[in-house]
């Protein structure tokens, strides 16, 4: 379709669980993208993991043809985006490829933190925003109140918001008409040299790297030589096509369209997201602005449970990086865990997803070390070190002071739970900056240290507010803090994976909680196991796992008591020896559970 007036490019944005993927499903169904037999829930979510958890991890694009009431046929390019704060970069790059956004708000829940964050991103991209109230079929839905809330909190006019139920299909026809009438068409120039934005790229085992592009100006055809402007690499286009739930090959993609190209590219690393694709012989003059690269905020070590699996783990990591450019890793070694990788993630959900994918797709069992953030260490000899791994912390006498990252967190919560949230933020060393009201909802802005948030702040927030609170954050700066390294020793051996950096004031509480948890999680052995939490040489908490007793006298039938005694004495000696040489197996579940904090 060369007629740009009939193209609409838009992203579906919302808070997590407000119904973006279901809305995309209904749009696909109504426009005849898939027959009823082919339909399934979360059509665009390609990973099993996404389907099971009911979340979107990767933004997905789809092109649909829609015959409007005015008798004209329109091409709708839809990008379904994730709602979770960890995948905000996916939203950022999806918005850059579109002219408009469909903002979905749950008619029973109202405006949440991530709704705000995504709307502000859309506004900064100069998007036309179409407000949609979803889930109006629910008994708890209250559209007039939610419209008022949208106007108060976001400042968007919601008087002409479209009321739909993506699940039942109610009001979806009105939404399609509104998309066609109220969202702007693209305004590229077909006659100009090729200028395309590289929105996403992933690896296909048959085709090599598949590149998703939004054509700004010009056209791209099969056989054309294209150039990536960031690294000046030249490739010949093999295939051009669009995703209309299923791949459809086309002759060309012209200005305003979103589609894919393959060009025998071997490495996804060569196709940087946000890059500009242009014609080799007739290039465009200036490159597009691109996007801010995603910054990993949480770091943790991943080690294979079986050390012989290290090479397989390296291959798995490289393959995952092919499809997820925000995931970074480098090799590291640990005395206790052997060879592994230090990995950077966008948040705890991202970490969880990667670990699960390694386990499922490659069958490698992992040990995960404690998630940590990047600390800045100012040494006594005026050096500045970035610390990713708590184990690498220099000696205390060499440290002048330590700085840690702080975030600005926006929390939206119903009034009833405000007290519990304030208490939680205070416990986590938060500093309150703002408290405003929008109807019966409080909007809190807190500054918090990131290391207090990365463990389980989100889970705790949800549990104290019964799931009603929502949370969004961005990193603001680094601040000086009184931080110490806490080590956990099991059977007098330090466990690297459980070393963490904590604030001195909360170290004792945290240490006590961790050793108590480990006591319940480490199975009993044939000898006593002491578990200690220590700062430097000072033990701050201790628990002992009592020895398990094997019945060595079971095989004695009758006979003299001295025979039984002899066996028991022999067992006692053996236990003593075992205590010296015995190796304690710590299960994987113990690592994860020990790191979750419940104050």
GUTIDO-221383 format. One record per residue (C-alpha): residue in one letter; x, y, z. Coordinates in Angstrom, 1 decimal. Layout:
// residues N
NODE residuo     c1     c2     c3
NODE       A      X      Y      Z
...
// end
This chain:
// residues 599
NODE residuo     c1     c2     c3
NODE       X    0.0    0.0    0.0
NODE       X    1.6    3.2   -1.3
NODE       X   -1.1    5.5   -0.2
NODE       X    0.3    6.9    3.1
NODE       X   -3.0    8.6    3.9
NODE       X   -4.4    5.2    4.6
NODE       X   -1.7    4.0    6.9
NODE       X   -1.9    4.2   10.7
NODE       X    1.1    3.3   12.9
NODE       X    0.3    3.1   16.6
NODE       X    1.5    1.5   19.8
NODE       X   -0.7    0.1   22.5
NODE       X    0.5    1.4   25.9
NODE       X   -0.8    0.7   29.4
NODE       X    0.1   -0.4   32.9
NODE       X    0.8   -4.1   33.4
NODE       X   -2.4   -6.3   33.3
NODE       X   -4.7   -3.6   31.8
NODE       X   -5.4   -5.7   28.7
NODE       X   -3.1   -4.6   25.9
NODE       X   -2.5   -8.1   24.5
NODE       X   -6.2   -9.0   24.7
NODE       X   -7.0   -5.7   22.9
NODE       X   -4.5   -6.6   20.1
NODE       X   -6.1  -10.1   19.9
NODE       X   -9.5   -8.6   19.3
NODE       X   -8.2   -6.2   16.7
NODE       X   -6.6   -9.1   14.8
NODE       X   -9.8  -11.1   15.0
NODE       X  -12.1   -8.2   13.9
NODE       X   -9.9   -7.3   10.9
NODE       X   -9.8  -10.9    9.8
NODE       X   -6.1  -11.3   10.4
NODE       X   -6.7  -14.8   11.7
NODE       X   -9.7  -17.1   11.5
NODE       X  -11.6  -18.1   14.6
NODE       X   -9.9  -21.5   14.4
NODE       X   -6.4  -20.0   14.4
NODE       X   -7.1  -17.6   17.2
NODE       X   -5.7  -18.1   20.7
NODE       X   -5.1  -15.8   23.6
NODE       X   -2.1  -13.5   23.5
NODE       X   -1.6  -14.2   19.7
NODE       X    1.4  -11.8   19.5
NODE       X    3.3  -13.2   22.5
NODE       X    5.5  -15.8   21.0
NODE       X    7.3  -17.2   24.0
NODE       X    5.7  -19.9   26.2
NODE       X    6.9  -18.0   29.2
NODE       X    4.8  -14.9   28.2
NODE       X    1.7  -17.0   27.8
NODE       X    2.1  -18.8   31.1
NODE       X    2.7  -15.7   33.1
NODE       X    0.2  -13.6   31.1
NODE       X    2.8  -10.9   30.5
NODE       X    4.4   -9.4   27.4
NODE       X    8.2   -9.3   27.5
NODE       X    9.0   -8.3   23.9
NODE       X    7.2   -5.7   21.9
NODE       X    5.5   -7.3   18.9
NODE       X    4.4   -5.7   15.6
NODE       X    1.5   -6.8   13.4
NODE       X    0.0   -5.3   10.2
NODE       X   -3.7   -5.5    9.6
NODE       X   -6.0   -4.4    6.8
NODE       X   -9.3   -2.8    7.8
NODE       X  -12.2   -1.8    5.6
NODE       X  -13.6    1.3    7.3
NODE       X  -17.2    2.7    7.3
NODE       X  -16.1    5.3    4.7
NODE       X  -15.5    2.5    2.2
NODE       X  -11.7    2.9    2.2
NODE       X   -9.2    0.2    3.1
NODE       X   -6.6    1.1    5.8
NODE       X   -3.4   -0.5    6.8
NODE       X   -3.0   -0.6   10.6
NODE       X    0.5   -1.3   12.0
NODE       X    0.0   -2.2   15.6
NODE       X    2.8   -2.6   18.2
NODE       X    1.8   -4.4   21.4
NODE       X    4.2   -3.2   24.2
NODE       X    5.1   -4.7   27.6
NODE       X    3.6   -3.0   30.7
NODE       X    6.2   -3.9   33.3
NODE       X    8.7   -1.3   34.4
NODE       X   11.6   -3.6   33.7
NODE       X   10.8   -3.6   30.0
NODE       X   10.2    0.2   29.6
NODE       X   13.0    0.4   26.9
NODE       X   10.8   -1.9   24.7
NODE       X    8.1    0.7   25.0
NODE       X   10.5    3.6   24.3
NODE       X   11.6    2.1   20.9
NODE       X    8.1    1.1   19.9
NODE       X    6.9    4.6   20.3
NODE       X    9.7    6.0   18.1
NODE       X    8.3    3.9   15.3
NODE       X    4.7    5.3   15.5
NODE       X    2.8    8.5   15.1
NODE       X    0.0    7.7   17.6
NODE       X   -0.6    5.7   20.8
NODE       X   -3.7    3.9   22.1
NODE       X   -3.7    4.4   25.9
NODE       X   -5.5    1.5   27.6
NODE       X   -6.8    2.2   31.1
NODE       X   -8.6   -0.5   33.2
NODE       X  -12.1    0.9   33.9
NODE       X  -12.0   -0.7   37.3
NODE       X   -8.4    0.1   38.4
NODE       X   -7.9    3.5   36.9
NODE       X   -4.6    5.3   36.3
NODE       X   -1.5    3.5   37.6
NODE       X    2.2    4.5   37.8
NODE       X    3.3    2.8   34.6
NODE       X    0.3    4.4   32.8
NODE       X    1.8    7.8   33.7
NODE       X    5.3    6.8   32.7
NODE       X    4.2    5.5   29.3
NODE       X    2.0    8.5   28.6
NODE       X    4.8   10.9   29.3
NODE       X    7.0    8.9   26.9
NODE       X    4.3    9.1   24.2
NODE       X    3.9   12.9   24.7
NODE       X    7.6   13.4   24.5
NODE       X    7.5   11.6   21.1
NODE       X    4.8   14.1   20.0
NODE       X    2.1   11.3   19.7
NODE       X   -1.5   11.7   19.2
NODE       X   -3.1    9.8   22.1
NODE       X   -6.3    7.9   21.9
NODE       X   -7.8    7.1   25.3
NODE       X   -9.5    3.7   25.7
NODE       X  -11.3    2.4   28.8
NODE       X  -11.0   -1.3   28.9
NODE       X  -12.9   -4.0   30.9
NODE       X  -16.2   -2.0   31.1
NODE       X  -18.0   -5.4   31.3
NODE       X  -16.7   -5.9   34.9
NODE       X  -19.1   -5.1   37.8
NODE       X  -16.4   -2.9   39.4
NODE       X  -16.0   -0.7   36.3
NODE       X  -16.8    3.0   36.8
NODE       X  -16.0    4.8   33.5
NODE       X  -17.2    8.4   34.6
NODE       X  -14.9    8.3   37.7
NODE       X  -11.9    6.9   35.7
NODE       X  -12.4    9.6   33.0
NODE       X  -12.2   12.3   35.7
NODE       X   -9.1   10.6   37.1
NODE       X   -7.4   10.6   33.7
NODE       X   -8.1   14.3   33.3
NODE       X   -6.9   15.1   36.9
NODE       X   -3.8   12.9   37.0
NODE       X   -2.5   12.9   33.4
NODE       X   -4.2   16.1   32.1
NODE       X   -5.6   14.4   28.9
NODE       X   -9.1   15.2   27.7
NODE       X  -11.0   11.9   28.3
NODE       X  -14.5   13.1   27.4
NODE       X  -14.4   11.3   24.1
NODE       X  -12.6    8.2   25.5
NODE       X  -13.8    5.0   23.9
NODE       X  -15.3    2.4   26.2
NODE       X  -14.5   -1.2   25.2
NODE       X  -14.3   -4.7   26.6
NODE       X  -11.4   -6.4   24.8
NODE       X  -12.5   -9.8   26.2
NODE       X  -16.1   -9.7   24.9
NODE       X  -15.4   -7.5   21.9
NODE       X  -17.9   -4.8   23.0
NODE       X  -17.1   -1.3   21.5
NODE       X  -14.2   -2.7   19.4
NODE       X  -15.7   -1.5   16.1
NODE       X  -15.9    2.1   17.5
NODE       X  -12.3    1.8   18.5
NODE       X  -11.2    0.8   14.9
NODE       X  -13.2    3.7   13.5
NODE       X  -11.6    6.1   16.0
NODE       X   -8.1    4.8   15.1
NODE       X   -8.7    5.6   11.5
NODE       X  -10.3    9.0   12.1
NODE       X   -8.3   10.4   15.0
NODE       X   -4.8    9.1   14.7
NODE       X   -2.5   10.8   12.1
NODE       X   -1.1    9.1    9.0
NODE       X    2.7    9.1    8.5
NODE       X    4.2   11.9    6.5
NODE       X    7.3   10.4    4.8
NODE       X    8.5   11.2    1.2
NODE       X    8.5    8.1   -1.1
NODE       X   10.7    9.8   -3.7
NODE       X   13.5   10.6   -1.1
NODE       X   16.5    8.3   -0.5
NODE       X   15.8    5.4    1.8
NODE       X   15.8    6.3    5.5
NODE       X   14.5    3.7    7.9
NODE       X   14.6    3.3   11.7
NODE       X   15.8   -0.1   13.0
NODE       X   13.2   -0.9   15.6
NODE       X   14.2   -4.4   16.6
NODE       X   16.2   -7.4   15.5
NODE       X   16.3  -11.1   16.4
NODE       X   17.9  -14.2   15.3
NODE       X   16.2  -16.8   13.2
NODE       X   18.0  -20.1   12.8
NODE       X   17.0  -20.4    9.1
NODE       X   17.2  -16.8    7.9
NODE       X   19.9  -15.3   10.1
NODE       X   19.1  -11.9   11.6
NODE       X   15.6  -10.6   11.0
NODE       X   15.4   -6.8   11.2
NODE       X   12.2   -4.9   12.0
NODE       X   12.2   -1.5   10.4
NODE       X   10.0    1.5   10.2
NODE       X   10.5    3.2    6.8
NODE       X   10.6    7.0    7.3
NODE       X   11.4    8.0    3.7
NODE       X   12.0    6.2    0.4
NODE       X   11.5    2.5   -0.3
NODE       X   13.4   -0.8    0.3
NODE       X   13.2   -3.7   -2.3
NODE       X   14.4   -7.2   -2.6
NODE       X   18.0   -7.2   -4.1
NODE       X   18.7   -3.6   -3.0
NODE       X   22.0   -2.9   -1.2
NODE       X   21.5   -1.3    2.2
NODE       X   23.9    0.3    4.6
NODE       X   23.7    0.5    8.4
NODE       X   24.9    4.1    9.3
NODE       X   26.4    3.3   12.7
NODE       X   29.0    0.8   11.4
NODE       X   28.8    1.4    7.6
NODE       X   28.2   -2.3    7.1
NODE       X   26.6   -3.1    3.6
NODE       X   24.2   -5.9    3.0
NODE       X   22.1   -7.1    0.1
NODE       X   18.4   -7.5    1.0
NODE       X   17.1  -11.1    0.5
NODE       X   13.5  -10.9    1.7
NODE       X   11.1   -8.0    2.4
NODE       X    7.8   -8.5    4.2
NODE       X    5.2   -7.6    6.8
NODE       X    3.8   -9.4    9.8
NODE       X    0.1   -9.8    9.3
NODE       X   -0.1  -12.3   12.3
NODE       X    1.7  -14.6    9.8
NODE       X    4.7  -13.5    7.8
NODE       X    3.8  -12.2    4.3
NODE       X    6.5  -11.5    1.8
NODE       X    6.1   -8.3   -0.3
NODE       X    8.0   -6.8   -3.2
NODE       X    8.9   -3.6   -1.3
NODE       X    8.3   -1.5    1.8
NODE       X    7.6    2.2    1.3
NODE       X    7.6    5.3    3.5
NODE       X    5.3    5.0    6.4
NODE       X    5.2    1.2    6.6
NODE       X    6.6   -1.1    9.3
NODE       X    7.9   -4.5    8.2
NODE       X   10.9   -6.8    8.2
NODE       X   13.9   -7.4    6.0
NODE       X   16.5  -10.2    6.0
NODE       X   19.9   -9.7    4.4
NODE       X   22.1  -12.7    5.5
NODE       X   23.3  -10.8    8.5
NODE       X   25.1  -13.2   10.8
NODE       X   25.3  -11.3   14.1
NODE       X   22.5   -9.4   15.9
NODE       X   25.2   -7.3   17.5
NODE       X   25.8   -5.8   14.1
NODE       X   22.2   -4.5   14.0
NODE       X   22.1   -1.9   16.8
NODE       X   18.5   -1.0   17.8
NODE       X   17.9    2.7   16.9
NODE       X   20.3    2.6   14.0
NODE       X   19.4    4.2   10.6
NODE       X   19.1    1.9    7.5
NODE       X   19.8    3.7    4.2
NODE       X   20.6    2.9    0.5
NODE       X   24.3    2.1   -0.2
NODE       X   24.5    4.1   -3.5
NODE       X   22.2    6.9   -2.6
NODE       X   22.4    7.4    1.2
NODE       X   20.3    9.9    3.2
NODE       X   22.1   12.9    4.5
NODE       X   21.6   12.7    8.2
NODE       X   21.0    9.7   10.5
NODE       X   18.0    9.5   12.8
NODE       X   18.3   10.3   16.5
NODE       X   17.9    6.7   17.6
NODE       X   17.2    5.8   21.3
NODE       X   18.9    6.0   24.6
NODE       X   20.6    2.6   25.1
NODE       X   19.1    0.6   27.9
NODE       X   21.1    0.7   31.1
NODE       X   21.3   -2.4   33.2
NODE       X   20.6   -1.6   36.9
NODE       X   20.7   -5.0   38.6
NODE       X   23.8   -7.2   38.4
NODE       X   24.2  -10.8   39.5
NODE       X   26.4  -13.8   38.9
NODE       X   25.0  -16.9   37.0
NODE       X   26.9  -20.1   37.5
NODE       X   26.1  -23.6   36.1
NODE       X   25.2  -26.1   38.7
NODE       X   27.3  -28.6   36.9
NODE       X   30.7  -27.0   36.0
NODE       X   31.0  -29.1   32.8
NODE       X   28.0  -27.1   31.4
NODE       X   30.0  -23.9   31.3
NODE       X   30.6  -23.9   27.5
NODE       X   26.9  -24.7   26.9
NODE       X   26.0  -21.8   29.2
NODE       X   28.2  -19.5   27.2
NODE       X   26.5  -20.5   24.0
NODE       X   23.1  -20.1   25.6
NODE       X   24.0  -16.6   26.8
NODE       X   25.2  -15.5   23.4
NODE       X   22.0  -16.8   21.8
NODE       X   19.8  -15.0   24.3
NODE       X   21.7  -11.8   23.7
NODE       X   20.9  -12.2   20.0
NODE       X   17.2  -11.6   20.9
NODE       X   17.6   -9.3   23.8
NODE       X   20.1   -6.5   23.3
NODE       X   19.5   -5.1   26.8
NODE       X   21.1   -8.2   28.4
NODE       X   24.8   -7.8   29.1
NODE       X   27.3  -10.4   30.5
NODE       X   31.0  -10.9   31.1
NODE       X   32.9  -13.9   32.4
NODE       X   33.8  -14.2   36.1
NODE       X   35.2  -16.9   38.5
NODE       X   34.3  -17.6   42.0
NODE       X   36.1  -19.7   44.6
NODE       X   33.0  -21.5   45.7
NODE       X   31.1  -21.7   42.4
NODE       X   33.7  -22.0   39.7
NODE       X   33.4  -20.4   36.3
NODE       X   30.3  -18.4   35.5
NODE       X   29.1  -15.0   34.2
NODE       X   28.4  -11.6   35.7
NODE       X   25.2  -10.4   34.1
NODE       X   23.5   -7.1   33.9
NODE       X   19.6   -6.9   33.9
NODE       X   17.0   -4.2   33.7
NODE       X   15.3   -5.4   36.9
NODE       X   14.4   -8.5   38.9
NODE       X   11.7   -9.6   36.5
NODE       X   14.2   -9.4   33.6
NODE       X   16.6  -11.5   35.7
NODE       X   13.9  -14.1   36.4
NODE       X   12.9  -14.3   32.8
NODE       X   16.5  -14.9   31.6
NODE       X   17.1  -17.6   34.2
NODE       X   13.9  -19.3   33.3
NODE       X   14.7  -19.2   29.6
NODE       X   18.2  -20.7   30.1
NODE       X   16.6  -23.5   32.1
NODE       X   13.8  -24.2   29.6
NODE       X   15.4  -23.6   26.2
NODE       X   18.9  -25.0   27.0
NODE       X   18.2  -27.3   30.0
NODE       X   21.0  -25.8   32.1
NODE       X   20.5  -25.5   35.9
NODE       X   21.8  -22.3   37.3
NODE       X   23.0  -20.9   40.7
NODE       X   22.2  -17.3   41.0
NODE       X   24.2  -15.0   43.3
NODE       X   22.7  -12.1   45.2
NODE       X   21.5   -9.4   42.9
NODE       X   23.5   -6.2   43.5
NODE       X   23.7   -2.7   42.0
NODE       X   26.8   -0.7   40.8
NODE       X   28.5    1.0   43.7
NODE       X   31.1    3.7   43.3
NODE       X   34.1    3.1   45.6
NODE       X   36.3    6.1   46.4
NODE       X   39.7    4.7   47.5
NODE       X   42.2    6.4   49.8
NODE       X   44.6    6.8   46.9
NODE       X   42.0    8.9   45.0
NODE       X   40.8    6.2   42.6
NODE       X   37.2    5.7   41.6
NODE       X   36.1    2.0   41.2
NODE       X   32.8    0.7   39.9
NODE       X   31.9   -2.3   42.0
NODE       X   29.6   -4.9   40.3
NODE       X   30.3   -7.8   42.7
NODE       X   30.3   -7.5   46.5
NODE       X   33.1  -10.1   46.7
NODE       X   35.5   -7.7   45.0
NODE       X   35.1   -5.0   47.7
NODE       X   38.6   -3.7   48.7
NODE       X   39.8   -3.9   52.3
NODE       X   38.1   -1.4   54.7
NODE       X   41.3    0.6   55.3
NODE       X   41.7    1.2   51.5
NODE       X   38.2    2.7   51.2
NODE       X   37.6    6.4   51.7
NODE       X   33.8    6.3   51.1
NODE       X   31.2    4.4   49.1
NODE       X   28.4    5.9   47.0
NODE       X   25.3    4.0   46.0
NODE       X   22.6    4.8   43.3
NODE       X   19.3    6.4   44.3
NODE       X   16.1    6.4   42.4
NODE       X   13.0    8.6   42.3
NODE       X   10.0    6.3   42.7
NODE       X    6.4    7.2   41.8
NODE       X    3.8    5.2   43.7
NODE       X    0.1    5.4   43.2
NODE       X   -2.0    3.8   45.9
NODE       X   -5.6    3.9   47.2
NODE       X   -5.9    6.0   50.4
NODE       X   -6.7    3.0   52.6
NODE       X   -3.2    1.6   52.2
NODE       X   -1.2    4.8   52.4
NODE       X    0.0    4.2   55.9
NODE       X    1.5    0.8   55.1
NODE       X    3.3    2.1   52.0
NODE       X    4.8    5.0   54.0
NODE       X    6.0    2.6   56.6
NODE       X    7.6    0.4   53.9
NODE       X    9.4    3.3   52.2
NODE       X   10.7    4.6   55.6
NODE       X   12.0    1.1   56.4
NODE       X   13.9    1.1   53.1
NODE       X   15.6    4.4   54.0
NODE       X   13.3    6.4   51.7
NODE       X   13.0   10.2   51.6
NODE       X    9.5   11.5   50.9
NODE       X    9.4   14.3   48.2
NODE       X    5.8   14.6   47.3
NODE       X    2.4   13.5   48.4
NODE       X   -0.6   14.6   46.2
NODE       X   -4.2   13.3   45.8
NODE       X   -6.2   12.5   42.8
NODE       X   -9.7   11.6   44.0
NODE       X   -9.3    8.7   46.5
NODE       X   -5.8    7.8   45.2
NODE       X   -2.6    9.1   46.7
NODE       X    0.4    9.8   44.5
NODE       X    3.7    9.5   46.4
NODE       X    7.1   10.5   45.1
NODE       X    9.9    9.0   47.1
NODE       X   13.7    8.9   46.8
NODE       X   15.0    5.5   47.6
NODE       X   18.4    3.7   47.5
NODE       X   18.3    1.3   44.6
NODE       X   19.8   -1.6   46.6
NODE       X   16.8   -1.5   48.9
NODE       X   14.5   -1.8   45.9
NODE       X   16.2   -4.6   43.8
NODE       X   15.5   -7.5   46.2
NODE       X   11.8   -7.7   46.8
NODE       X   10.4   -4.1   47.2
NODE       X    7.9   -4.7   44.4
NODE       X    6.6   -7.9   46.0
NODE       X    6.3   -6.2   49.4
NODE       X    4.6   -3.2   47.9
NODE       X    2.0   -5.4   46.2
NODE       X    1.4   -7.5   49.4
NODE       X    0.9   -4.5   51.8
NODE       X   -1.5   -2.8   49.3
NODE       X   -3.3   -6.0   48.3
NODE       X   -2.1   -5.6   44.8
NODE       X   -3.5   -2.1   44.3
NODE       X   -0.3    0.0   44.5
NODE       X    1.6    0.6   41.3
NODE       X    5.2    1.6   41.0
NODE       X    7.6    3.2   38.5
NODE       X   11.1    4.5   38.9
NODE       X   14.1    6.2   37.3
NODE       X   17.7    6.5   38.5
NODE       X   18.6   10.0   39.7
NODE       X   22.1   10.1   41.1
NODE       X   24.8    8.5   43.4
NODE       X   25.0    9.4   47.1
NODE       X   27.5    8.7   49.9
NODE       X   26.3    6.0   52.4
NODE       X   27.6    4.0   55.3
NODE       X   27.7    0.6   53.6
NODE       X   29.4   -2.7   54.7
NODE       X   30.0   -6.1   53.2
NODE       X   28.1   -8.9   54.9
NODE       X   29.4  -12.5   54.4
NODE       X   27.5  -15.7   55.1
NODE       X   29.6  -18.7   56.3
NODE       X   28.3  -22.2   56.1
NODE       X   30.4  -24.8   58.1
NODE       X   33.1  -22.1   58.5
NODE       X   33.3  -21.6   54.7
NODE       X   32.3  -18.2   53.2
NODE       X   29.7  -18.6   50.5
NODE       X   30.5  -16.0   47.8
NODE       X   27.1  -16.2   46.2
NODE       X   25.4  -14.9   49.4
NODE       X   27.8  -12.0   50.0
NODE       X   25.9   -8.7   49.9
NODE       X   26.5   -5.1   50.6
NODE       X   24.1   -3.6   53.1
NODE       X   23.7   -0.4   55.1
NODE       X   25.3   -0.7   58.5
NODE       X   22.1    0.1   60.4
NODE       X   20.2   -2.8   58.8
NODE       X   23.0   -5.3   58.7
NODE       X   22.2   -7.1   61.9
NODE       X   18.5   -7.5   61.2
NODE       X   19.3   -8.7   57.6
NODE       X   22.0  -11.1   58.8
NODE       X   19.7  -12.7   61.4
NODE       X   16.9  -13.1   58.8
NODE       X   19.3  -14.7   56.3
NODE       X   20.8  -17.3   58.8
NODE       X   17.3  -18.2   60.1
NODE       X   16.1  -18.8   56.5
NODE       X   19.2  -20.9   55.6
NODE       X   18.7  -23.0   58.7
NODE       X   15.3  -24.0   57.4
NODE       X   16.4  -24.4   53.8
NODE       X   19.7  -26.4   54.0
NODE       X   18.9  -30.0   54.5
NODE       X   20.4  -31.8   57.6
NODE       X   23.6  -33.7   57.1
NODE       X   25.3  -36.4   59.3
NODE       X   27.2  -33.6   61.1
NODE       X   26.4  -30.3   62.8
NODE       X   26.5  -27.3   60.5
NODE       X   27.1  -23.8   61.9
NODE       X   25.7  -20.9   59.8
NODE       X   27.1  -17.4   60.5
NODE       X   26.6  -13.9   59.2
NODE       X   29.7  -11.8   59.6
NODE       X   31.0   -8.3   58.9
NODE       X   34.7   -8.5   58.5
NODE       X   35.9  -10.7   61.4
NODE       X   32.8   -9.9   63.6
NODE       X   30.0  -12.5   63.7
NODE       X   26.6  -10.7   63.9
NODE       X   24.2  -13.7   63.8
NODE       X   24.5  -17.5   64.1
NODE       X   22.3  -20.6   63.8
NODE       X   23.3  -24.3   64.0
NODE       X   21.7  -27.1   62.0
NODE       X   21.7  -30.2   64.2
NODE       X   23.1  -33.5   62.9
NODE       X   21.0  -36.2   61.4
NODE       X   21.5  -39.6   63.0
NODE       X   21.7  -42.7   60.9
NODE       X   20.6  -45.8   62.7
NODE       X   23.8  -47.9   62.6
NODE       X   22.4  -50.5   65.1
NODE       X   19.5  -51.5   62.9
NODE       X   21.2  -54.7   61.7
NODE       X   21.9  -55.9   65.3
NODE       X   19.5  -58.6   66.3
NODE       X   19.7  -59.6   70.0
NODE       X   23.3  -60.2   71.3
NODE       X   25.2  -58.2   73.7
NODE       X   24.8  -54.4   74.3
NODE       X   28.6  -53.9   73.9
NODE       X   28.2  -54.7   70.2
NODE       X   25.7  -51.9   69.7
NODE       X   27.9  -49.5   71.8
NODE       X   31.0  -50.3   69.6
NODE       X   29.0  -49.3   66.5
NODE       X   27.8  -46.1   68.1
NODE       X   31.4  -45.2   69.2
NODE       X   32.6  -45.8   65.6
NODE       X   29.8  -43.6   64.3
NODE       X   30.8  -40.8   66.7
NODE       X   34.4  -40.8   65.4
NODE       X   33.2  -40.8   61.8
NODE       X   31.0  -37.8   62.5
NODE       X   33.9  -35.9   64.0
NODE       X   36.0  -36.6   60.8
NODE       X   33.1  -35.6   58.6
NODE       X   32.7  -32.3   60.4
NODE       X   36.3  -31.6   59.3
NODE       X   36.0  -32.7   55.7
NODE       X   32.3  -32.7   55.0
NODE       X   31.0  -30.7   52.2
NODE       X   27.6  -29.0   52.6
NODE       X   25.3  -29.0   49.6
NODE       X   23.3  -25.8   49.5
NODE       X   20.2  -26.2   47.2
NODE       X   19.4  -23.5   44.6
NODE       X   16.1  -22.7   46.3
NODE       X   18.0  -21.7   49.4
NODE       X   20.0  -19.1   47.5
NODE       X   17.0  -17.4   46.1
NODE       X   14.9  -17.5   49.3
NODE       X   17.8  -16.4   51.5
NODE       X   18.1  -13.2   49.5
NODE       X   14.4  -12.2   49.8
NODE       X   14.1   -9.9   52.8
NODE       X   11.1   -9.8   55.1
NODE       X   11.7   -7.1   57.7
// end
